Amino acid sequence: MPRHIRESLIKVLLASFVIGVLLAFFNIDPTELLENFGETIQSIFEIVARVIEWAVKYVLLGAVLVVPIWLILFFISKARGR
C-alpha cells in the first residue's frame, strides 16, 4: 500500500476515534444519530437559514449608510484623477 494512502487511513481512523469518544461523552448513540439523520440535516438547514436572515438584516441596515458614503468618496477620488 502506498505511503500516502496509509497515512490518510491512519488520520481518518484517528479522527474517527476522537469523534467517537466525544460523541460517547455527550451520550450520543450512533443508531440514534443515523435514525434522526434527516431531521438533523433539516435542523442544520433551519439554523443556517436563521443566521443568514439575521445577518442580511444588519448588512442592509449598514449598507444604507456605508454605500452612499462610499459612492461619494469614490466619485471624489475619480474627480481628482486618482
N, C-alpha and C positions, 0 to 999 in steps of 0.2 A: 504494500500500500504506500503511495507517495506520501512524503513527509507532510506537505501542507494539508492533505486530506485528514491525516491522523491528528494533526494539531487542531484542525477545525472540529473534529469529532470530540476531542478532549475538552475544548472550550464549550461546546454545546452541552456535553454531559455535566460539566462543572456548573454551568449556568442553570441547567435543569435541576440539579441538586439544590442549589442555593434557593431558587424559586420555590421548589418543593418544600424546603424547610420553612421558608417564610409563609407559605400557604398553610402548612400544618400549624404554625404558631398562631395564626388567626382562625384556626379551626375550620378551614375551607376544605370540603371533601371534593375530590376530583369528579366523582359521579354526579354530585350535585351541581358542580360547575358546568359539566357538559350538558346536564338536563336543562339548565337555565341559560344556555349559551345564547339562544335567540333573544331572550329578554335582556341579557347582559349587553348585547350589541345595540339593542333598541335604547336602553338606558344611556349608554355611552353617546349615541347619536343625539338623544334629547339634551344631554349635558352640553355637548359641543354646540348645539343649536342655541341653547340659552346663553352660553358665553358669547357667541357671535352676535346675538341680538343685543346683549348688554354692551358689547364693545362698539357696535355700529352706532348706537345712540350717542355715545361720547365722542366718537370720531366725527360724526356730523355736527355735533354741538361745537366742537373745537374748530371745525372747518369753517363755520360761519364767521369766525374771527380771523383765522390764520390765512385762508385763501385770499380774501381781499387785500390783506397786508402784504402777502407775498406778491400778488399781482402788481400792486403799487410799486414795491421795491424792484420788481422785475422790469417794469416799464421805465422807471427812473434810471436804472443801470443801462438799459438799451438806449435811452435818450442821451446819456453821457458817452456812449460809444464803447462801453466795456464789454 
